[in-house]
Amino acid sequence: MKFFAVIVALAFAALVSTQTPVITSCATPGTTDLIINSFTISPYPLCINQNVCATGTGTLLTDVIAPAKLAISGKFLGRVVYTDNQDLCAITAAAGMPCPIDTTHTSITACVLVKPSAPANVNVQLTVQATNGNNRILFCQAATVVANNCT
């Protein structure tokens, strides 16, 4: 019986790791400068040492200005196992959308490298938070994700 339970658990873990993660807001409602209607990450599962892109679509309440920041953190079993801090304006500029980003824009895409130090093949509770240059939170999104060593 134990062997069967282990097989079922492993099959479930493999299935969960390939499905698109459920992404939720981790910000206090009404406190962000970007009201998110949808948030996607691609590709999924994440590939270590390759780029992943996140796109937030919604309503921008104020211009995104420098020095906007993107903070990514991941936890496994309650311990921080991944951190990455980026200049959001540099990331969006590389995608053809330099700061300031005015309120007429309805989506922002940020692509970053999944660092080689990312843990492979485990469910990591990931938090992605963007802070505007005025120190207000643009958005905070959270999901349980898996990163693989892709070829």
QUICOR-V463574 format. One record per residue. N is the residue number from 1. RES is the residue in one letter. NEAR is the number of other C-alpha atoms within 10 Angstrom. D_CENTER is the distance of its C-alpha to the mean C-alpha in Angstrom with 1 decimal. Layout:
n->N res->RES near->NEAR d_center->D_CENTER
n->N res->RES near->NEAR d_center->D_CENTER
//
This chain:
n->1 res->M near->5 d_center->38.3
n->2 res->K near->7 d_center->35.9
n->3 res->F near->8 d_center->35.4
n->4 res->F near->9 d_center->34.6
n->5 res->A near->10 d_center->32.0
n->6 res->V near->11 d_center->30.3
n->7 res->I near->11 d_center->30.3
n->8 res->V near->12 d_center->28.8
n->9 res->A near->12 d_center->26.1
n->10 res->L near->12 d_center->25.2
n->11 res->A near->12 d_center->25.4
n->12 res->F near->11 d_center->23.1
n->13 res->A near->14 d_center->20.5
n->14 res->A near->12 d_center->20.7
n->15 res->L near->10 d_center->20.5
n->16 res->V near->15 d_center->17.4
n->17 res->S near->21 d_center->15.6
n->18 res->T near->13 d_center->16.2
n->19 res->Q near->12 d_center->15.5
n->20 res->T near->16 d_center->12.4
n->21 res->P near->17 d_center->10.6
n->22 res->V near->11 d_center->11.4
n->23 res->I near->17 d_center->8.7
n->24 res->T near->15 d_center->10.5
n->25 res->S near->17 d_center->10.9
n->26 res->C near->14 d_center->11.5
n->27 res->A near->15 d_center->13.6
n->28 res->T near->10 d_center->17.3
n->29 res->P near->8 d_center->18.5
n->30 res->G near->8 d_center->20.2
n->31 res->T near->12 d_center->18.8
n->32 res->T near->20 d_center->16.2
n->33 res->D near->20 d_center->17.2
n->34 res->L near->26 d_center->15.0
n->35 res->I near->19 d_center->15.8
n->36 res->I near->21 d_center->13.1
n->37 res->N near->11 d_center->15.0
n->38 res->S near->12 d_center->12.4
n->39 res->F near->19 d_center->8.7
n->40 res->T near->16 d_center->8.2
n->41 res->I near->18 d_center->6.7
n->42 res->S near->14 d_center->9.7
n->43 res->P near->13 d_center->11.4
n->44 res->Y near->18 d_center->11.2
n->45 res->P near->20 d_center->12.1
n->46 res->L near->25 d_center->10.3
n->47 res->C near->22 d_center->13.3
n->48 res->I near->21 d_center->14.0
n->49 res->N near->17 d_center->15.4
n->50 res->Q near->16 d_center->14.1
n->51 res->N near->15 d_center->11.7
n->52 res->V near->18 d_center->8.6
n->53 res->C near->16 d_center->8.1
n->54 res->A near->16 d_center->5.9
n->55 res->T near->16 d_center->8.8
n->56 res->G near->20 d_center->9.7
n->57 res->T near->18 d_center->13.4
n->58 res->G near->16 d_center->15.8
n->59 res->T near->16 d_center->18.3
n->60 res->L near->21 d_center->18.1
n->61 res->L near->14 d_center->20.7
n->62 res->T near->18 d_center->21.3
n->63 res->D near->19 d_center->20.9
n->64 res->V near->24 d_center->18.0
n->65 res->I near->19 d_center->20.1
n->66 res->A near->19 d_center->20.1
n->67 res->P near->16 d_center->19.2
n->68 res->A near->22 d_center->15.8
n->69 res->K near->22 d_center->13.2
n->70 res->L near->21 d_center->9.5
n->71 res->A near->16 d_center->9.0
n->72 res->I near->18 d_center->6.7
n->73 res->S near->17 d_center->8.8
n->74 res->G near->23 d_center->9.6
n->75 res->K near->17 d_center->12.9
n->76 res->F near->15 d_center->15.4
n->77 res->L near->9 d_center->18.5
n->78 res->G near->9 d_center->17.8
n->79 res->R near->10 d_center->17.7
n->80 res->V near->13 d_center->15.1
n->81 res->V near->16 d_center->14.7
n->82 res->Y near->18 d_center->12.0
n->83 res->T near->16 d_center->11.4
n->84 res->D near->14 d_center->10.6
n->85 res->N near->13 d_center->11.8
n->86 res->Q near->14 d_center->12.3
n->87 res->D near->15 d_center->14.6
n->88 res->L near->26 d_center->12.7
n->89 res->C near->24 d_center->16.2
n->90 res->A near->18 d_center->16.7
n->91 res->I near->19 d_center->13.6
n->92 res->T near->18 d_center->14.6
n->93 res->A near->14 d_center->18.2
n->94 res->A near->12 d_center->17.6
n->95 res->A near->13 d_center->16.6
n->96 res->G near->10 d_center->19.8
n->97 res->M near->16 d_center->18.7
n->98 res->P near->16 d_center->20.0
n->99 res->C near->19 d_center->20.1
n->100 res->P near->17 d_center->21.6
n->101 res->I near->18 d_center->19.7
n->102 res->D near->13 d_center->22.1
n->103 res->T near->15 d_center->21.7
n->104 res->T near->11 d_center->23.0
n->105 res->H near->13 d_center->19.6
n->106 res->T near->15 d_center->17.9
n->107 res->S near->17 d_center->14.6
n->108 res->I near->17 d_center->12.4
n->109 res->T near->18 d_center->10.7
n->110 res->A near->21 d_center->9.1
n->111 res->C near->18 d_center->9.6
n->112 res->V near->15 d_center->9.5
n->113 res->L near->14 d_center->11.4
n->114 res->V near->18 d_center->10.5
n->115 res->K near->15 d_center->13.3
n->116 res->P near->12 d_center->16.4
n->117 res->S near->11 d_center->16.3
n->118 res->A near->21 d_center->13.4
n->119 res->P near->19 d_center->15.3
n->120 res->A near->16 d_center->16.3
n->121 res->N near->16 d_center->17.0
n->122 res->V near->15 d_center->16.0
n->123 res->N near->19 d_center->13.8
n->124 res->V near->24 d_center->11.4
n->125 res->Q near->20 d_center->10.2
n->126 res->L near->22 d_center->6.6
n->127 res->T near->20 d_center->6.2
n->128 res->V near->20 d_center->4.5
n->129 res->Q near->20 d_center->7.9
n->130 res->A near->24 d_center->9.9
n->131 res->T near->23 d_center->13.6
n->132 res->N near->23 d_center->16.3
n->133 res->G near->19 d_center->19.3
n->134 res->N near->14 d_center->21.3
n->135 res->N near->13 d_center->19.2
n->136 res->R near->15 d_center->18.2
n->137 res->I near->19 d_center->14.7
n->138 res->L near->26 d_center->13.3
n->139 res->F near->22 d_center->10.6
n->140 res->C near->21 d_center->8.8
n->141 res->Q near->18 d_center->6.6
n->142 res->A near->21 d_center->6.9
n->143 res->A near->19 d_center->7.6
n->144 res->T near->20 d_center->9.8
n->145 res->V near->23 d_center->9.1
n->146 res->V near->24 d_center->11.7
n->147 res->A near->20 d_center->12.1
n->148 res->N near->17 d_center->15.6
n->149 res->N near->15 d_center->18.1
n->150 res->C near->11 d_center->18.6
n->151 res->T near->6 d_center->21.7
//
